[in-house]
Amino acid sequence: MAGKNSGPRKPTAPLDNQKLDDIVAKAHKGRDARIAGYREQSLKLHPWVCGRCGRTFTRENLHELTVHHKDHNHDNNPPDGSNWENLCLYCHDNEHQRFAYLVRGEGYAVTGESKKSSTYNPFANLKDILKHK
């Protein structure tokens, strides 16, 4: 037996589809401009190497290199690039999965005592490489 309040509510005023389309288009344009800005800056500042797995990139596969915000705040874009690290698609996805688990309380926070430092340095011989070019 369906009551008077069952089912979806109908809007009291008709939706202005053009206004909604304009809002969405403006949001997409702003997002695209922000992404293009800090991505281009990061690619100029940092080597085309994934900061986690060390995979190197060329112009042919550069679209697979993403810019990760270390503090997960996409509005924090200092011009010196200190909040960015270039990560391949896979490492970037992994980083956001780990962060999502922490936010939901399913993971654990790494403390200074239990955190192990990496022994791999993808930029170890960068000075030598640059000398030869």
C-alpha positions in Angstrom: 0.0 0.0 0.0 1.7 3.1 -1.2 1.3 6.3 0.8 1.3 9.8 -0.3 5.1 10.3 0.4 6.3 7.1 -1.4 8.3 7.3 -4.6 10.7 10.0 -5.9 9.9 13.6 -5.2 9.2 15.8 -8.1 11.0 19.2 -8.2 8.8 22.2 -7.4 10.4 24.3 -10.1 11.7 23.1 -13.5 15.4 22.6 -13.8 17.3 25.0 -15.9 19.4 22.6 -18.0 21.4 25.4 -19.7 22.4 26.8 -16.3 23.5 23.3 -15.1 25.4 22.7 -18.3 27.2 26.1 -17.9 28.1 25.3 -14.3 29.5 21.8 -15.2 31.4 23.3 -18.2 33.0 26.0 -16.1 34.0 23.4 -13.4 35.6 21.2 -16.1 37.4 24.1 -17.7 38.8 25.2 -14.3 40.0 21.7 -13.4 41.7 21.2 -16.8 43.5 24.6 -16.5 44.7 23.7 -12.9 45.9 20.3 -14.0 47.7 21.5 -17.1 49.4 24.2 -15.1 51.0 22.2 -12.3 51.6 19.1 -14.5 53.6 21.1 -17.0 55.5 22.8 -14.2 56.3 19.5 -12.5 57.5 18.0 -15.8 59.9 20.9 -16.2 61.2 20.8 -12.7 61.5 17.0 -12.1 63.0 14.2 -14.1 60.7 12.1 -16.1 61.1 9.2 -13.7 58.6 7.6 -11.4 59.6 8.5 -7.9 58.5 5.1 -6.5 59.4 2.4 -9.0 62.1 4.2 -11.0 60.5 3.7 -14.4 61.8 6.2 -16.9 59.6 8.0 -19.5 60.0 9.4 -22.9 57.8 11.7 -25.0 56.0 8.6 -26.4 54.8 7.4 -23.0 54.9 10.6 -21.0 51.1 10.5 -20.7 51.5 7.6 -18.3 53.5 9.8 -15.8 51.2 11.6 -13.3 51.8 14.4 -10.8 51.0 13.3 -7.2 50.4 15.8 -4.4 52.4 14.6 -1.4 49.9 16.1 1.0 46.9 15.0 -1.1 45.8 18.7 -1.4 45.3 19.5 -5.1 45.1 23.2 -4.3 48.6 23.2 -2.7 50.7 23.9 -5.7 53.9 25.8 -4.7 55.9 27.0 -7.7 59.0 25.2 -6.4 57.3 21.8 -6.8 57.9 20.8 -3.2 54.4 19.2 -2.9 54.7 17.3 -6.1 56.2 14.0 -7.1 56.0 12.4 -10.5 54.5 8.9 -10.3 53.6 6.4 -13.0 49.9 5.5 -13.3 50.4 2.3 -11.2 52.3 3.8 -8.3 49.9 6.8 -8.3 46.9 4.6 -8.1 48.6 2.5 -5.3 49.4 5.7 -3.3 45.8 6.8 -3.5 44.5 3.4 -2.5 46.7 3.4 0.6 45.6 6.9 1.5 41.9 5.9 1.1 42.4 2.9 3.5 44.0 5.3 6.0 41.1 7.8 5.7 38.6 5.0 6.2 40.5 3.7 9.2 41.3 0.3 7.5 45.0 0.8 7.2 47.7 1.8 9.6 49.8 4.9 9.8 53.5 4.3 9.4 55.3 5.8 12.4 58.9 7.0 12.3 60.1 3.9 14.2 58.5 1.3 11.8 59.1 3.2 8.6 61.9 1.7 6.6 63.8 3.9 4.2 64.2 2.9 0.6 67.6 1.8 -0.6 66.8 2.6 -4.2 67.6 6.1 -5.5 66.4 6.6 -9.1 68.4 9.8 -9.3 71.7 8.5 -7.9 73.6 8.8 -11.2 71.7 11.8 -12.6 74.8 14.1 -12.3 76.8 11.6 -14.5 74.0 11.3 -17.0 73.7 15.1 -17.4 77.5 15.4 -17.8 77.4 13.1 -20.8 74.7 15.0 -22.7 
